[in-house]
Amino acid sequence: MTTIYDVAVIGLGAMGSAALAYLAGRGAKVIGIEAKYPAHALGSSHGDSRLIRLGYFEDPSYVPLLQRAYENWRSLETRLGADILTVTGVLQIGMPDSKIVSGTLKSSALHGLPHLVLDQKSMAERFPAFRLDEGEIGVFDPQGGYIRPEAAIMGYLKLAAADGAVMHFGERVTAVEPSDDGVTILSNEGRYRARKIVIATGAWIAELVPELRGMANPIRQVVAWYQPSDGFVAQPERMPCFLRDEGPEGSYFGFPVIGTDGVKIGRHAHFRESIDPDLENPPVNDADRALLDGFARKRLPSAASVRMKSTTCRYTMLPSEDFLIDAIPHQKNVVICSACSGHGFKFTSVVGEILADLALDGGTSLPVDVFKFERHVS
């Protein structure tokens, strides 16, 4: 006799693992199916750090979700007895009218968020690692910091297992067949039935959600780590996490010395090179290294002095760079979560809650209008 689950979660990266934990914690009979292994390197949910910040320049409508995410991250830490979120503050740097700086100030003003505006002289005194051009400013978000992604994912999987979730790793779902009374899930290992499913397969989302073919674009991302020539300036208490608006050259992000590898730097979306998600991530090349080394020399000469290592991962981008979290129209028993467009991990703790709401209740009280299906797919 086939077991009928309340919800099946396909993909157990950041969003899927969190959804599984929330569903199991609410007493649902759930199964999670992951094609690879937890926090694998072909997704977007590995590495030592992910930024979190409140003064969200992308859109002020994200801020209430971030406030809920902070609450949920702290709740996760309490349940696990582990450190997941570390506050260092986050600096947003650029010209006053740049997208990152002006957007951060707009969100901070609208939501009454604490922040500090620093001119070139003040930045040099307080945060000497950073080099600013004439006229540039820094906006300091004191509540920003970083999340440990592997610890978060493994923590959610641990909670899901403790609450009775079934988990299958190394099993790839090949098809989902929705009907009025549920969904049939076919994999390389078997066949399952569930009343609802959550699809959170990242770079592979279009394989199971054909409406996203040609829209959800997996791209190559590169990050590098540098040792400082002046270790004093690169410590977290003097060098917060940062975002930097370089105008036509794009935006960069970075972290202070967290572990032994040093200061971490990347450019958002890197060169926007599309990749085949079924292949290994392309290796780092000379153009990648030249890009990040040039930024390090120009903007962080004493904090990011000697490159130690670099690696590739991937983003899955939608044209709007917003998230897509919604039931598929006319298939209300299929909830999808993708693509998070390179800025989603910080929301994992609240997105898991939203996905559980959508799967169990058919809706959520959290503000998700910007993530609706019809905004992305016509």
C-alpha positions in Angstrom: 0.0 0.0 0.0 1.4 3.4 -1.0 2.0 5.8 1.8 0.2 9.1 1.2 2.1 12.1 2.6 0.6 15.4 3.6 3.5 17.2 1.8 6.5 16.1 -0.2 9.4 18.6 -0.4 11.6 18.2 -3.5 15.1 19.6 -3.0 16.6 19.9 0.4 18.9 22.9 0.0 18.3 26.0 2.2 14.6 26.6 1.4 13.7 23.0 1.1 15.3 22.0 4.4 13.7 24.8 6.2 10.3 24.0 4.7 10.6 20.4 5.7 11.5 21.4 9.3 8.5 23.8 9.6 6.1 21.2 8.1 7.3 18.4 10.4 7.2 20.7 13.3 3.5 21.4 12.6 2.7 17.7 12.8 2.5 17.1 9.0 3.4 13.7 7.6 6.2 14.8 5.2 8.9 13.4 3.0 11.9 15.3 1.7 13.7 14.1 -1.5 17.2 15.4 -2.4 19.1 14.4 -5.5 22.5 14.8 -3.9 23.6 15.3 -0.3 23.1 18.1 2.3 24.7 21.4 1.5 26.4 20.1 -1.7 28.6 22.2 -3.8 26.4 22.3 -6.9 23.8 24.4 -5.2 23.7 27.9 -3.7 23.7 26.8 -0.1 27.3 26.0 0.9 30.3 28.0 1.9 31.3 29.6 5.2 29.1 32.7 5.1 26.0 34.5 3.7 25.1 38.1 4.3 22.1 39.3 6.2 21.0 42.9 6.5 17.9 44.8 7.4 18.1 48.1 5.3 17.2 46.2 2.2 18.1 48.3 -0.9 16.4 46.0 -3.4 12.9 46.8 -2.2 11.5 48.1 1.2 8.8 45.5 1.0 11.4 42.8 1.9 12.1 44.4 5.3 9.2 43.0 7.3 10.1 39.5 6.0 13.7 40.2 7.2 12.5 41.2 10.6 10.6 37.9 10.8 13.7 36.1 9.5 15.8 37.5 12.3 13.3 36.2 14.9 13.3 32.8 13.2 17.1 32.5 13.0 17.3 33.3 16.7 14.7 30.7 17.4 16.6 28.1 15.4 19.8 28.9 17.4 17.9 28.4 20.6 16.5 25.1 19.6 19.8 23.8 18.3 22.0 25.4 21.0 24.3 26.6 18.1 25.5 29.8 16.6 24.0 30.5 13.2 23.8 34.3 12.8 26.7 36.6 13.8 26.2 40.4 13.9 29.1 42.4 12.6 27.1 45.2 11.1 27.0 45.7 7.3 28.3 48.6 5.3 26.7 49.8 2.1 29.1 51.9 0.2 28.8 54.1 -2.9 27.8 57.4 -4.2 24.7 58.9 -2.4 22.5 58.4 -5.5 23.8 54.8 -6.2 21.2 52.0 -6.1 22.7 50.3 -3.0 23.1 53.5 -0.9 19.9 55.3 -1.9 17.9 52.1 -1.6 19.3 51.3 1.8 18.5 54.8 3.0 15.0 54.5 1.6 14.3 51.2 3.4 15.8 52.4 6.6 13.7 55.6 6.6 10.5 53.9 5.7 10.8 51.2 8.4 12.6 53.3 11.1 15.7 51.2 11.0 18.8 52.3 12.9 21.6 53.3 10.6 24.6 55.6 10.4 25.8 57.6 7.5 29.6 58.1 7.2 31.5 60.4 4.9 34.9 59.6 3.5 36.8 61.0 6.6 34.5 59.2 9.1 34.9 55.9 7.2 38.7 56.2 7.3 38.6 56.8 11.0 36.1 54.1 12.0 36.6 51.4 9.2 40.2 51.9 7.9 40.1 48.8 5.7 37.9 50.5 3.1 39.0 53.0 0.4 36.4 55.5 -0.8 36.4 57.9 -3.7 35.7 61.6 -3.3 31.9 62.0 -2.7 31.2 58.4 -1.7 29.6 57.5 1.6 29.0 54.5 3.7 25.7 53.5 5.3 26.2 51.3 8.4 23.5 48.9 9.3 24.4 47.8 12.9 22.1 44.8 12.8 23.6 43.2 9.7 26.1 40.4 9.7 26.4 36.8 8.3 24.8 33.4 8.5 26.6 30.0 8.5 24.8 28.2 5.7 25.9 24.6 6.4 25.0 24.9 10.0 21.6 26.3 9.1 20.8 23.5 6.6 22.0 20.7 8.8 20.2 22.3 11.8 16.9 22.3 9.9 17.4 18.7 8.7 18.1 17.7 12.3 14.9 19.3 13.5 12.9 17.8 10.7 14.2 14.3 11.5 13.5 14.8 15.2 9.9 15.7 14.3 9.3 12.6 12.2 10.2 13.7 8.6 11.2 11.0 6.1 14.3 12.0 4.1 15.8 10.5 1.0 19.2 11.6 -0.3 20.8 10.7 -3.6 17.4 10.3 -5.2 16.4 12.4 -8.1 12.8 13.2 -8.9 12.1 12.9 -12.6 8.5 13.9 -12.8 5.6 15.3 -10.8 2.0 14.5 -11.9 -0.6 16.8 -10.2 -4.2 15.8 -10.0 -7.3 17.1 -8.2 -6.7 14.9 -5.1 -2.9 15.2 -4.9 0.4 14.7 -6.6 2.3 11.6 -7.8 6.1 11.9 -7.6 8.3 9.8 -9.7 12.0 9.3 -9.1 14.8 7.1 -10.1 14.1 5.1 -7.0 10.3 4.8 -6.8 6.9 6.4 -6.8 5.3 8.5 -4.0 1.9 10.2 -3.4 1.3 13.4 -1.5 -1.6 15.8 -1.1 0.7 18.8 -1.7 4.3 19.2 -2.9 6.9 21.9 -2.5 9.4 22.2 -5.3 12.7 23.9 -4.2 15.2 22.5 -6.6 17.3 25.6 -7.3 19.2 25.4 -10.6 17.0 22.4 -11.7 13.7 24.1 -11.0 12.7 24.3 -14.7 12.9 20.5 -15.1 9.9 20.1 -12.9 8.2 23.5 -13.5 8.2 23.9 -17.3 6.6 27.4 -16.9 10.1 28.6 -15.8 12.0 27.3 -18.8 14.0 30.2 -20.3 13.3 32.3 -17.2 15.1 30.6 -14.3 18.7 30.9 -15.4 21.5 29.1 -13.6 24.7 31.2 -13.7 28.2 30.8 -12.5 29.4 32.7 -9.4 32.9 33.1 -8.2 34.3 34.1 -4.8 37.8 34.4 -3.5 39.5 34.7 -0.1 42.4 37.0 0.7 44.9 37.3 3.6 45.4 40.8 4.9 48.7 42.6 5.1 47.3 44.4 8.2 45.4 41.8 10.3 44.2 44.5 12.6 41.9 46.3 10.1 40.4 43.0 8.8 38.9 41.8 12.1 35.1 41.8 12.3 35.0 44.6 15.0 36.8 46.9 12.6 35.7 45.6 9.2 32.0 44.7 9.0 30.5 42.7 6.1 29.9 45.0 3.2 28.2 45.7 -0.1 29.8 48.1 -2.6 28.1 49.8 -5.5 30.6 50.3 -8.4 28.1 51.8 -10.8 28.4 50.4 -14.3 30.9 47.8 -13.0 28.3 46.2 -10.8 28.2 45.5 -7.1 30.6 43.6 -4.8 30.1 41.9 -1.5 32.5 40.8 1.2 33.2 39.6 4.7 35.9 40.2 7.3 38.3 37.5 8.4 35.9 34.8 9.7 38.0 31.6 9.5 41.5 30.7 8.5 41.1 31.6 4.8 40.7 35.4 5.4 38.6 38.1 3.8 36.0 36.8 1.3 35.0 38.8 -1.8 32.7 38.4 -4.8 30.8 40.4 -7.4 27.1 39.9 -7.5 26.2 37.6 -10.4 29.9 37.8 -11.5 29.9 37.7 -15.4 26.3 36.4 -15.6 27.5 33.3 -17.5 24.8 30.7 -17.9 25.7 27.1 -17.0 24.3 23.6 -17.4 23.2 22.6 -13.8 24.0 19.0 -14.5 27.7 19.6 -15.1 30.3 20.4 -12.5 30.8 24.1 -11.8 33.3 25.5 -14.3 36.7 26.1 -12.7 38.0 29.6 -11.8 40.0 31.1 -14.6 42.3 34.1 -15.1 39.5 36.5 -15.9 37.8 35.7 -12.7 40.9 36.1 -10.6 41.8 39.4 -12.4 38.4 40.8 -11.7 38.4 40.1 -7.9 42.1 40.9 -7.5 41.6 44.3 -9.1 38.7 45.1 -6.8 40.8 44.0 -3.8 43.8 46.1 -4.7 41.6 49.2 -5.3 39.2 49.0 -2.5 40.7 46.8 0.3 44.5 47.0 -0.2 45.5 46.3 3.5 42.6 43.9 4.3 42.6 41.7 1.1 46.2 41.7 0.1 47.1 38.1 -1.0 44.7 35.8 -2.6 44.6 32.4 -0.9 42.0 30.5 -2.8 38.9 30.9 -5.0 36.0 28.8 -6.0 32.8 28.7 -8.1 29.2 28.2 -7.1 26.0 29.1 -8.8 23.0 31.5 -8.6 19.6 30.8 -10.3 18.3 34.1 -11.5 14.9 35.4 -12.6 14.8 38.4 -14.8 13.4 40.6 -12.0 15.9 39.2 -9.5 12.9 38.9 -7.0 11.9 35.6 -5.5 9.1 33.3 -6.8 7.2 31.7 -3.9 3.7 30.7 -4.8 1.4 27.9 -5.9 1.3 27.3 -9.6 -1.9 28.7 -11.1 -4.5 26.0 -11.7 -2.3 23.6 -9.7 -2.8 24.7 -6.2 -1.3 21.5 -4.8 2.1 22.4 -6.3 4.0 25.1 -4.4 7.3 26.4 -5.9 10.2 28.3 -4.4 12.7 29.6 -6.9 14.7 31.4 -8.0 16.3 33.4 -5.2 18.6 35.2 -7.5 21.7 35.3 -5.4 20.2 37.2 -2.4 17.9 34.7 -0.9 19.7 32.7 1.8 19.2 35.3 4.5 15.4 34.7 4.1 15.6 31.0 4.5 14.2 31.0 8.1 11.1 32.9 7.0 10.7 31.3 3.6 10.5 27.9 5.2 7.6 29.2 7.3 5.9 30.7 4.2 6.2 27.4 2.3 4.7 25.5 5.2 1.8 28.0 5.3 1.2 27.7 1.6 1.3 23.9 1.6 -0.8 23.3 4.7 -3.1 26.4 4.7 -3.2 27.5 1.1 -2.0 31.0 2.1 0.1 32.9 4.6 -0.3 36.0 6.7 3.3 37.1 5.8 3.7 39.7 3.1 4.5 37.8 -0.1 2.7 39.7 -2.9 6.0 40.6 -4.6 6.8 36.9 -5.0 3.5 35.9 -6.7 3.6 33.7 -9.8 1.8 36.2 -12.0 4.4 38.9 -11.4 7.0 36.7 -13.1 5.3 34.4 -15.6 2.6 35.7 -18.0 
